[in-house]
Amino acid sequence: MTTVTQVQTDTADTESQRHGGPMSPALAYASYRNAEITTLNQRDLIIKLHQGAERFLLQAAMAIDTDQAEQAVIGARKARAIFAELLSTLDRERGGDIASKLAALYTFFITDITDAMAVQDANELRKIVPIVANLREAWEAIPNDIAQESSTPDKGHSIDLRR
């Protein structure tokens, strides 16, 4: 069984060889993040996505407050992309009613973010954050023995969490 440390070491060695010398700190961090994300179980990946959405929503709201329109758009776009990813990877067959309710929530988030950005309403973005935090906390409450299913996607993910 390959461990995270082995993956990090192997990745670091490969990157070092490819670039002809010791790895830069930025490249080492990128390799570490890649190994971290690709070895998460499904629950922990979903938790990271929710954490990212919370962070990007708050960044967008703060950018609106400080008249940094471009940064607001970037934060909102990243949050919407996370919810679109969560929506597109829901297993509606296995998830049943819960998956349907999550789909409705993710769709609401996408729509609400879009509407808030259209009128540059930072408070509307902030209203979404506690709801996302509650969902994240619910995922965090899932016991480890149930969460051991790998997050390595069969159909692929479109989000790159390594940035």
C-alpha positions as CSV (number, residue, x, y, z in Angstrom):
1,M,0.0,0.0,0.0
2,T,1.4,3.4,-1.0
3,T,1.4,6.0,1.7
4,V,1.0,9.8,1.4
5,T,4.7,10.1,2.3
6,Q,5.8,7.7,-0.4
7,V,3.7,9.6,-3.0
8,Q,5.2,12.9,-1.8
9,T,8.7,11.5,-2.0
10,D,8.2,9.9,-5.4
11,T,6.6,13.0,-6.8
12,A,9.3,15.2,-5.4
13,D,12.0,12.9,-6.8
14,T,10.3,12.9,-10.3
15,E,9.9,16.7,-10.2
16,S,13.5,17.2,-9.1
17,Q,14.7,15.0,-11.9
18,R,12.5,16.7,-14.5
19,H,13.8,20.1,-13.5
20,G,17.4,19.1,-13.1
21,G,17.9,19.9,-9.5
22,P,16.3,20.4,-6.1
23,M,12.7,21.3,-6.1
24,S,11.7,24.9,-5.4
25,P,9.5,25.4,-2.3
26,A,6.5,26.3,-4.6
27,L,6.9,23.1,-6.6
28,A,7.4,21.0,-3.4
29,Y,4.2,22.5,-2.0
30,A,2.3,21.8,-5.2
31,S,3.5,18.2,-5.1
32,Y,2.4,17.9,-1.5
33,R,-1.1,19.4,-2.2
34,N,-1.5,17.0,-5.2
35,A,-0.7,14.0,-3.0
36,E,-3.0,15.3,-0.2
37,I,-6.0,15.8,-2.5
38,T,-5.6,12.6,-4.5
39,T,-5.4,10.4,-1.3
40,L,-8.5,11.9,0.5
41,N,-11.5,9.7,1.1
42,Q,-14.8,10.9,-0.4
43,R,-16.0,12.6,2.8
44,D,-12.8,14.5,3.3
45,L,-12.7,15.7,-0.3
46,I,-16.3,17.0,0.1
47,I,-15.3,18.7,3.3
48,K,-12.4,20.4,1.6
49,L,-14.8,21.6,-1.2
50,H,-17.1,23.1,1.3
51,Q,-14.2,24.8,3.1
52,G,-13.1,26.2,-0.2
53,A,-16.6,27.5,-1.0
54,E,-16.8,29.2,2.4
55,R,-13.4,30.8,1.9
56,F,-14.2,32.0,-1.7
57,L,-17.6,33.4,-0.7
58,L,-16.0,35.4,2.1
59,Q,-13.3,36.6,-0.2
60,A,-15.8,37.7,-2.8
61,A,-17.9,39.5,-0.2
62,M,-14.8,41.3,1.2
63,A,-13.8,42.3,-2.3
64,I,-17.2,43.8,-3.0
65,D,-16.9,45.7,0.3
66,T,-13.5,47.2,-0.8
67,D,-14.5,47.9,-4.4
68,Q,-12.3,45.2,-5.9
69,A,-14.7,44.0,-8.6
70,E,-12.2,41.6,-10.3
71,Q,-11.4,39.8,-7.1
72,A,-15.1,39.6,-6.2
73,V,-15.8,37.9,-9.6
74,I,-12.9,35.5,-9.1
75,G,-14.1,34.4,-5.6
76,A,-17.7,34.1,-6.7
77,R,-16.7,32.1,-9.8
78,K,-14.6,29.7,-7.7
79,A,-17.5,29.2,-5.2
80,R,-19.9,28.6,-8.1
81,A,-17.5,26.1,-9.7
82,I,-17.3,24.1,-6.4
83,F,-21.1,23.9,-6.2
84,A,-21.3,22.9,-9.8
85,E,-18.8,20.2,-9.2
86,L,-20.6,18.9,-6.1
87,L,-23.9,19.0,-8.1
88,S,-22.4,17.2,-11.1
89,T,-20.9,14.4,-9.0
90,L,-24.0,13.6,-6.9
91,D,-24.9,9.9,-7.1
92,R,-28.6,10.3,-7.4
93,E,-29.2,6.5,-7.6
94,R,-27.4,5.7,-4.4
95,G,-28.2,9.0,-2.7
96,G,-31.9,9.0,-3.2
97,D,-33.8,11.7,-1.4
98,I,-30.7,13.1,0.3
99,A,-29.0,13.6,-3.1
100,S,-32.1,15.3,-4.4
101,K,-32.1,17.7,-1.5
102,L,-28.4,18.4,-1.9
103,A,-28.9,19.0,-5.6
104,A,-31.6,21.6,-4.7
105,L,-29.2,23.3,-2.2
106,Y,-26.3,23.4,-4.6
107,T,-28.5,24.8,-7.3
108,F,-29.8,27.4,-4.9
109,F,-26.2,28.4,-4.0
110,I,-25.2,28.8,-7.6
111,T,-28.3,30.9,-8.4
112,D,-27.9,33.0,-5.2
113,I,-24.3,33.7,-5.9
114,T,-25.1,34.8,-9.4
115,D,-27.9,37.0,-8.2
116,A,-25.7,38.6,-5.5
117,M,-22.9,39.3,-7.9
118,A,-25.3,40.9,-10.4
119,V,-26.1,43.6,-7.8
120,Q,-22.8,43.4,-6.0
121,D,-24.4,42.4,-2.7
122,A,-21.8,41.3,-0.2
123,N,-24.3,40.6,2.5
124,E,-26.2,38.1,0.3
125,L,-23.0,36.2,-0.3
126,R,-22.3,36.2,3.5
127,K,-25.8,34.7,4.1
128,I,-24.8,31.6,2.2
129,V,-21.7,30.9,4.3
130,P,-23.4,29.6,7.5
131,I,-25.6,27.2,5.4
132,V,-22.4,25.9,3.7
133,A,-20.7,25.6,7.1
134,N,-23.7,23.6,8.4
135,L,-23.4,21.2,5.5
136,R,-19.6,20.9,6.0
137,E,-20.2,20.1,9.7
138,A,-22.7,17.4,8.8
139,W,-20.1,15.8,6.5
140,E,-17.5,16.1,9.3
141,A,-19.8,14.2,11.6
142,I,-19.7,11.1,9.4
143,P,-17.6,8.4,11.2
144,N,-14.3,7.5,9.7
145,D,-15.3,3.8,9.2
146,I,-18.1,4.9,6.9
147,A,-16.0,7.5,5.1
148,Q,-13.3,5.2,3.9
149,E,-14.6,5.0,0.3
150,S,-11.9,6.5,-1.9
151,S,-12.5,9.9,-3.6
152,T,-10.6,8.8,-6.7
153,P,-13.4,9.5,-9.2
154,D,-14.6,7.0,-11.7
155,K,-16.0,9.7,-14.0
156,G,-13.6,12.4,-13.1
157,H,-13.7,15.8,-11.3
158,S,-13.4,19.1,-13.1
159,I,-12.1,21.0,-10.1
160,D,-8.4,21.3,-9.4
161,L,-8.1,21.7,-5.6
162,R,-4.3,21.9,-5.7
163,R,-4.4,25.7,-6.2
